[in-house]
């Protein structure tokens, strides 16, 4: 990422950006905008931007920021707090980095993608996000109105039933995806249901169910605290989430996770919106909870998780981010951390829609925190047509010769050999 500047230098950097009105570029998922800094607070930054460009970005979205100051390129990561009247408010970054040293910018995936490799006869799949609260192994009690053996009939019956109760319903599967929205991330972190009886009220403070089914406000605060978010920012962010739902004319909403083993394999979504201003009831939550367990069990019976029982030893490791030159993934299993060493060469297989790409890769970085081991993998051998396809899929623009002579954020190549 580059060299992290010290606290005093960081203060000087933001003062210079403010005083000199230096252009700042913000990169989101296949979109960009530019602006200038107009205020620097202890917990947030305020930028003035073109109102038309602001329409592309939403609150809670993570962005990468780039700027050129005193003959050096700089970058930092931030989260959008809100946008208002041509102004964008960002979280104050923990660190600012000088001279980016990545060839291409890494992004959070929102597109369905399958990635795997084999290590000592063990298949490592980089796909399902893992939930912290796994589904109990016991088979669920099957009600008469659940057609377990037929997935299509089961989901059809769900949609028909929900269409009579709520204005909107959907089933989203997370195979080969990582959480992209706030709601998906909080479900993956807790394994619980996000139930908002009314957006005109606060988040639920007490779970009315004995099994701890519901994400309560304390869970949301704890989740934000895990990212060292200041308390007043947390309160502002949670309030803004409800406000944004009000703007979309949502009145009541539920996200119910579909769990299998330790994985968030999908979720049920229902909402009352527009003119249907009716609270989603506790009885409906009961039905969703039971249906999600039955659907997970039915998916297992119908071979959706076939590789789980194929006899092939398998690891699952969610992708954290990916670029046209590599990716970062994490895993909690100690044996994988022991077997997958720095400088290990692997053949990564990427599948995007119907396109399959085999990429010769090498483990370049490896680091740990209290729970996981992280692996940074660099792509080495890449068919040119596959590279161009991946580049355009990730960045929303075709690869050109201009890209060859610049690095992340438009910076020139760093004065070092990354292949040593």
C-alpha distance (Angstrom), angle and dihedral (degrees) to the residues before:
residue distance angle dihedral
X1 . . .
X2 3.80 . .
X3 3.80 135.9 .
X4 3.80 116.9 -37.4
X5 3.79 112.5 -128.7
X6 3.80 121.5 -133.1
X7 3.81 125.6 -106.0
X8 3.81 95.6 -98.7
X9 3.81 92.5 46.8
X10 3.80 89.8 47.6
X11 3.81 90.6 55.2
X12 3.80 89.7 48.8
X13 3.82 90.8 49.6
X14 3.81 93.7 54.8
X15 3.82 92.3 43.6
X16 3.81 89.3 52.6
X17 3.80 92.2 48.3
X18 3.80 89.3 51.0
X19 3.81 97.9 44.1
X20 3.81 97.5 40.9
X21 3.83 95.9 39.1
X22 3.81 90.6 -133.3
X23 3.79 116.0 -172.4
X24 3.80 114.9 -103.6
X25 3.81 123.2 -159.7
X26 3.81 120.7 -149.7
X27 3.80 120.2 -159.9
X28 3.80 122.2 -159.6
X29 3.79 131.6 163.7
X30 3.84 103.5 -44.1
X31 3.81 91.3 -28.8
X32 3.78 140.0 88.9
X33 3.78 140.9 -170.6
X34 3.80 137.2 179.7
X35 3.77 131.9 -140.3
X36 3.78 146.4 146.7
X37 3.78 130.2 -108.7
X38 3.82 114.0 -108.4
X39 3.81 102.0 169.0
X40 3.80 137.0 17.2
X41 3.80 117.5 -158.2
X42 3.77 132.0 178.3
X43 3.80 91.4 -104.5
X44 3.78 106.1 18.6
X45 3.80 145.3 32.5
X46 3.78 124.9 -140.7
X47 3.81 119.9 -149.1
X48 3.78 130.2 -174.1
X49 3.80 111.1 -138.6
X50 3.80 140.7 166.6
X51 3.84 106.0 -79.5
X52 3.82 92.6 -136.6
X53 3.81 91.5 56.6
X54 3.80 91.3 48.7
X55 3.81 90.2 65.0
X56 3.82 89.0 73.3
X57 3.82 93.5 61.6
X58 3.81 132.0 68.0
X59 3.84 136.2 -163.8
X60 3.83 116.1 -86.5
X61 3.80 90.2 26.9
X62 3.80 115.4 135.2
X63 3.80 116.6 -130.5
X64 3.79 138.5 -177.3
X65 3.80 116.5 -132.9
X66 3.82 125.1 -152.9
X67 3.81 132.1 -176.2
X68 3.82 140.4 159.2
X69 3.81 116.9 -124.7
X70 3.82 131.1 165.1
X71 3.82 94.4 -10.6
X72 3.82 92.8 -50.6
X73 3.78 134.4 100.3
X74 3.80 115.3 -130.3
X75 3.78 134.9 -168.9
X76 3.79 141.9 -177.1
X77 3.79 139.0 169.9
X78 3.79 124.5 -120.6
X79 3.79 143.1 162.5
X80 3.79 124.6 -122.0
X81 3.81 110.3 -115.7
X82 3.79 98.1 -177.7
X83 3.79 144.0 -37.8
X84 3.78 125.1 -134.5
X85 3.82 136.5 166.2
X86 3.80 95.9 -15.6
X87 3.79 92.9 -43.1
X88 3.79 127.2 112.7
X89 3.81 122.8 -156.2
X90 3.83 118.1 -153.4
X91 3.78 133.3 -176.9
X92 3.80 112.5 -100.9
X93 3.84 105.0 -104.1
X94 3.76 122.2 -118.1
X95 3.80 92.1 -141.1
X96 3.80 140.0 18.8
X97 3.81 117.8 -155.1
X98 3.80 128.5 -153.4
X99 3.80 126.0 -147.4
X100 3.84 104.0 9.9
X101 3.80 110.8 -131.0
X102 3.80 102.1 -164.6
X103 3.75 120.7 102.1
X104 3.80 94.0 -141.9
X105 3.77 133.4 18.3
X106 3.82 116.0 -101.4
X107 3.78 117.7 -130.8
X108 3.81 138.4 -169.3
X109 3.78 110.4 -105.8
X110 3.80 120.4 -117.0
X111 3.79 96.6 161.4
X112 3.81 123.0 85.9
X113 3.80 108.2 -100.3
X114 3.81 136.3 162.9
X115 3.81 121.1 -150.6
X116 3.79 128.1 174.5
X117 3.80 143.6 151.1
X118 3.81 136.1 -176.5
X119 3.80 122.0 -118.1
X120 3.81 119.1 -175.2
X121 3.79 91.2 -25.8
X122 3.80 93.1 -47.1
X123 3.78 118.4 117.0
X124 3.80 112.7 -136.1
X125 3.79 112.3 -159.4
X126 3.78 120.4 -168.0
X127 3.78 101.5 -156.5
X128 3.81 134.8 87.8
X129 3.80 118.4 62.8
X130 3.80 110.7 -122.7
X131 3.80 121.7 -124.1
X132 3.79 120.3 -143.7
X133 3.83 93.0 -138.4
X134 3.84 108.8 54.0
X135 3.79 124.9 -153.0
X136 3.83 113.6 -99.6
X137 3.79 112.3 -101.2
X138 3.81 94.0 -129.9
X139 3.80 115.2 106.4
X140 3.81 112.3 -106.3
X141 3.77 122.0 -113.4
X142 3.78 106.7 -99.9
X143 3.79 117.6 -136.9
X144 3.80 119.1 -149.1
X145 3.80 93.0 -111.2
X146 3.81 93.0 59.0
X147 3.84 112.6 90.8
X148 3.80 95.2 -157.7
X149 3.79 100.3 179.2
X150 3.80 96.0 52.6
X151 3.81 114.5 64.6
X152 3.81 95.0 -173.3
X153 3.78 93.1 49.0
X154 3.80 91.4 45.0
X155 3.81 93.7 52.8
X156 3.81 92.3 40.9
X157 3.79 91.1 54.1
X158 3.81 89.6 48.9
X159 3.79 92.9 53.3
X160 3.78 92.6 46.0
X161 3.80 92.6 50.2
X162 3.81 93.7 45.8
X163 3.82 93.0 46.9
X164 3.81 87.6 66.2
X165 3.82 93.6 49.9
X166 3.83 107.7 36.0
X167 3.77 137.1 25.4
X168 3.83 96.2 -124.4
X169 3.81 133.5 30.7
X170 3.79 134.9 166.7
X171 3.82 143.7 162.2
X172 3.81 117.1 -140.0
X173 3.82 122.1 -169.8
X174 3.81 119.7 -152.6
X175 3.80 100.4 -157.6
X176 3.81 108.5 144.0
X177 3.79 91.8 -0.4
X178 3.76 135.5 107.6
X179 3.81 122.0 -146.3
X180 3.79 110.0 -81.0
X181 3.82 104.0 172.8
X182 3.78 131.2 57.1
X183 3.79 90.3 -111.8
X184 3.81 93.3 51.9
X185 3.79 91.4 48.8
X186 3.80 94.5 50.3
X187 3.83 91.5 48.2
X188 3.81 90.6 49.9
X189 3.81 90.5 49.0
X190 3.81 96.6 47.8
X191 3.81 108.1 20.4
X192 3.82 87.0 -137.6
X193 3.80 137.9 120.1
X194 3.81 120.0 -94.4
X195 3.81 103.6 -142.7
X196 3.80 119.8 179.0
X197 3.82 106.6 -179.0
X198 3.81 90.3 -174.9
X199 3.81 131.1 1.3
X200 3.82 87.4 -148.5
X201 3.81 88.6 69.6
X202 3.80 133.9 55.1
X203 3.80 124.5 -90.8
X204 3.81 115.9 -77.1
X205 3.82 111.7 -80.2
X206 3.83 99.1 -169.6
X207 3.80 126.8 40.1
X208 3.83 108.0 -129.8
X209 3.81 92.2 -159.9
X210 3.84 123.4 81.9
X211 3.84 94.0 -139.0
X212 3.83 93.7 62.1
X213 3.78 92.4 -113.6
X214 3.79 99.6 154.9
X215 3.80 131.9 74.8
X216 3.79 104.4 -126.8
X217 3.79 127.6 -164.4
X218 3.81 90.8 -98.5
X219 3.84 88.4 59.9
X220 3.81 90.9 51.8
X221 3.80 91.9 50.0
X222 3.81 91.7 47.4
X223 3.82 89.9 49.8
X224 3.81 91.7 52.5
X225 3.81 91.9 44.8
X226 3.82 88.7 57.7
X227 3.84 86.0 68.5
X228 3.83 91.6 47.9
X229 3.81 91.1 -112.2
X230 3.84 111.0 170.1
X231 3.81 115.6 -111.0
X232 3.81 96.4 -115.5
X233 3.80 90.4 49.4
X234 3.81 89.8 51.2
X235 3.81 92.0 54.0
X236 3.79 91.2 46.8
X237 3.81 92.3 47.6
X238 3.81 94.9 49.4
X239 3.78 90.8 48.0
X240 3.78 90.7 49.2
X241 3.83 91.3 52.4
X242 3.80 89.9 59.4
X243 3.81 91.4 42.8
X244 3.81 92.0 53.8
X245 3.80 89.8 51.5
X246 3.81 89.6 51.5
X247 3.81 89.2 53.4
X248 3.81 88.6 54.6
X249 3.83 88.2 53.2
X250 3.80 92.4 -114.2
X251 3.81 112.3 151.6
X252 3.84 103.9 174.0
X253 3.81 128.8 10.6
X254 3.82 143.6 178.2
X255 3.81 133.4 -167.7
X256 3.82 110.5 -170.6
X257 3.85 117.4 -172.7
X258 3.81 122.3 -132.8
X259 3.80 104.6 -145.6
X260 3.79 131.3 -167.3
X261 3.80 118.8 -179.3
X262 3.83 102.2 -44.2
X263 3.78 97.0 -24.3
X264 3.77 137.8 100.0
X265 3.81 96.9 -136.4
X266 3.80 95.3 170.8
X267 3.77 145.2 -39.9
X268 3.79 143.4 -127.4
X269 3.78 118.8 -124.1
X270 3.80 127.9 -163.7
X271 3.79 131.4 165.0
X272 3.78 143.7 169.7
X273 3.77 111.4 -139.6
X274 3.78 145.7 153.5
X275 3.80 108.1 20.4
X276 3.83 95.3 -9.3
X277 3.81 97.0 89.3
X278 3.80 97.7 170.5
X279 3.81 129.1 132.6
X280 3.80 115.9 -116.2
X281 3.79 105.3 -118.8
X282 3.78 133.5 -127.9
X283 3.83 88.9 -116.5
X284 3.81 89.0 59.3
X285 3.82 89.9 51.1
X286 3.82 87.9 53.1
X287 3.79 90.4 54.0
X288 3.82 93.5 47.4
X289 3.80 91.9 48.8
X290 3.81 92.1 51.8
X291 3.80 93.7 41.7
X292 3.82 92.8 51.6
X293 3.82 91.1 53.7
X294 3.80 92.4 46.0
X295 3.81 92.0 47.4
X296 3.81 91.0 51.1
X297 3.81 90.2 49.9
X298 3.82 91.0 46.8
X299 3.82 91.4 50.2
X300 3.80 88.1 54.3
X301 3.83 92.1 49.6
X302 3.78 90.8 49.7
X303 3.82 94.9 51.9
X304 3.80 99.1 -105.4
X305 3.80 88.7 136.5
X306 3.82 94.1 37.0
X307 3.80 95.4 141.6
X308 3.82 88.8 59.2
X309 3.82 89.5 70.6
X310 3.80 100.8 28.1
X311 3.81 93.3 103.4
X312 3.79 90.2 -113.2
X313 3.79 112.7 125.1
X314 3.77 106.2 -121.4
X315 3.77 138.6 -171.9
X316 3.81 123.4 -161.8
X317 3.78 116.8 -152.8
X318 3.83 121.8 171.8
X319 3.80 117.3 -133.5
X320 3.80 111.4 -119.1
X321 3.79 97.7 -168.7
X322 3.80 139.8 -21.0
X323 3.80 138.5 -158.7
X324 3.78 135.5 -178.0
X325 3.82 88.2 -92.6
X326 3.81 103.0 42.5
X327 3.77 149.5 -33.3
X328 3.80 142.4 -120.9
X329 3.80 123.6 -135.4
X330 3.79 135.6 169.1
X331 3.79 138.3 -148.3
X332 3.80 138.0 -177.1
X333 3.83 98.5 -152.0
X334 3.85 112.4 106.5
X335 3.82 93.2 -152.2
X336 3.81 92.1 61.3
X337 3.80 90.4 49.1
X338 3.81 88.2 52.0
X339 3.83 96.8 46.1
X340 3.81 100.8 39.9
X341 3.80 104.9 70.0
X342 3.79 132.8 -179.1
X343 3.84 110.8 -85.6
X344 3.83 91.2 24.7
X345 3.82 109.4 146.1
X346 3.81 117.2 -139.3
X347 3.79 136.8 170.8
X348 3.78 107.7 -124.1
X349 3.79 118.0 -157.4
X350 3.81 115.1 -152.6
X351 3.80 121.0 -169.5
X352 3.79 118.3 -170.6
X353 3.82 113.2 175.3
X354 3.83 102.6 -48.8
X355 3.80 96.9 -21.8
X356 3.81 119.0 101.5
X357 3.82 120.5 -165.0
X358 3.80 127.7 -174.8
X359 3.81 111.8 -156.8
X360 3.78 126.4 -171.8
X361 3.81 103.9 -133.6
X362 3.80 142.3 175.3
X363 3.80 132.7 -150.7
X364 3.81 104.6 -118.3
X365 3.81 103.7 167.1
X366 3.78 135.4 29.9
X367 3.80 127.2 176.9
X368 3.79 139.4 153.3
X369 3.77 142.0 -142.1
X370 3.82 128.2 -173.6
X371 3.80 93.8 -71.8
X372 3.79 112.1 19.6
X373 3.77 146.1 35.4
X374 3.80 115.6 -133.2
X375 3.80 125.6 -149.3
X376 3.79 125.3 -161.7
X377 3.81 110.4 -157.8
X378 3.81 123.9 -165.8
X379 3.81 121.9 -152.9
X380 3.82 111.1 -129.1
X381 3.82 111.3 162.5
X382 3.78 112.4 41.6
X383 3.83 130.9 161.8
X384 3.82 105.4 -122.5
X385 3.81 94.9 -127.3
X386 3.82 90.4 50.0
X387 3.80 91.4 49.0
X388 3.80 92.3 51.8
X389 3.80 90.7 47.6
X390 3.82 92.7 51.1
X391 3.81 92.3 44.7
X392 3.80 93.0 54.4
X393 3.81 92.1 43.7
X394 3.82 91.5 53.2
X395 3.79 101.0 40.0
X396 3.80 104.6 25.2
X397 3.80 94.1 -125.1
X398 3.84 134.7 85.5
X399 3.79 120.0 -100.2
X400 3.83 113.4 -104.9
X401 3.80 135.7 -177.3
X402 3.82 88.7 -103.4
X403 3.81 88.2 69.7
X404 3.82 90.7 61.1
X405 3.80 93.4 66.9
X406 3.78 100.0 46.3
X407 3.77 136.9 57.8
X408 3.78 135.2 -150.1
X409 3.81 113.0 -27.6
X410 3.81 92.2 6.6
X411 3.80 95.1 -65.6
X412 3.83 121.6 145.5
X413 3.82 119.4 -106.0
X414 3.84 112.7 -77.2
X415 3.81 118.2 -109.4
X416 3.81 96.1 -107.6
X417 3.78 140.7 81.9
X418 3.80 109.8 -112.9
X419 3.80 92.1 -170.1
X420 3.78 96.7 65.4
